[in-house]
């Protein structure tokens, strides 16, 4: 029974970590895109990013949840990692 619990927690933990890693990679790519825009002004990275933040702001609570989703995923991963380590096999 402990193996089933450990497997279920591991799957959830992996899901939240992969979501966090993908969002972190997207943030890093956006950051480098904004830096590249300094040298190549025809790239509309900053305008698109500000438009995205504007749309998220207009959508109220759903936009807020999307904006803080990276933190939610990270802290759920940390919590589930502690649960995973405390399950005795």
C-alpha positions in Angstrom: 0.0 0.0 0.0 2.9 2.3 0.7 4.3 1.8 -2.8 0.9 2.9 -4.3 1.0 6.0 -2.1 4.6 6.7 -3.0 3.9 6.2 -6.7 0.8 8.6 -6.7 2.7 11.3 -4.8 5.7 10.9 -7.2 3.5 11.3 -10.2 1.9 14.5 -8.8 5.3 15.8 -7.7 6.8 15.2 -11.2 3.8 16.9 -12.8 4.2 20.1 -10.7 7.9 20.1 -11.2 7.6 19.8 -15.0 5.1 22.6 -15.0 7.4 24.8 -12.9 10.4 24.0 -15.1 8.6 24.8 -18.3 7.3 28.1 -16.9 10.8 29.0 -15.7 12.2 28.2 -19.1 9.6 30.4 -20.7 10.4 33.3 -18.3 14.1 32.9 -19.1 13.4 33.0 -22.9 11.2 36.1 -22.5 14.0 37.7 -20.5 16.6 37.0 -23.2 14.1 38.1 -25.8 13.8 41.5 -24.1 17.5 41.8 -23.9 17.8 40.9 -27.6 15.2 43.6 -28.4 17.8 46.1 -27.2 20.0 45.1 -30.2 17.3 44.2 -32.6 14.5 46.8 -32.2 12.2 45.0 -34.7 11.5 42.2 -32.2 8.1 42.9 -30.5 8.9 40.9 -27.4 8.4 43.6 -24.8 5.2 44.8 -26.4 3.8 41.3 -26.5 4.8 40.6 -22.9 3.1 43.8 -21.7 0.0 42.9 -23.7 -0.1 39.5 -22.0 0.1 41.1 -18.6 -2.6 43.6 -19.6 -4.9 40.7 -20.7 -4.2 38.8 -17.5 -5.0 41.9 -15.5 -8.3 42.3 -17.3 -9.4 38.7 -16.6 -9.6 39.3 -12.8 -9.0 36.3 -10.5 -8.3 33.9 -13.4 -5.6 36.2 -14.7 -4.2 36.4 -11.2 -4.1 32.6 -10.8 -2.3 32.3 -14.2 0.2 35.0 -13.2 1.1 33.2 -9.9 0.8 29.7 -11.3 4.6 29.3 -11.3 4.7 29.9 -7.5 1.8 27.6 -6.9 3.5 24.8 -8.9 6.8 25.4 -7.0 5.3 25.3 -3.6 3.1 22.3 -4.3 6.3 20.5 -5.6 8.1 21.4 -2.4 5.2 20.2 -0.2 4.8 16.9 -2.1 8.6 16.3 -2.0 8.3 16.4 1.8 5.3 14.0 1.8 7.2 11.7 -0.6 10.2 11.6 1.7 8.1 10.9 4.8 6.3 7.8 3.3 8.0 4.7 4.6 8.4 1.8 2.2 
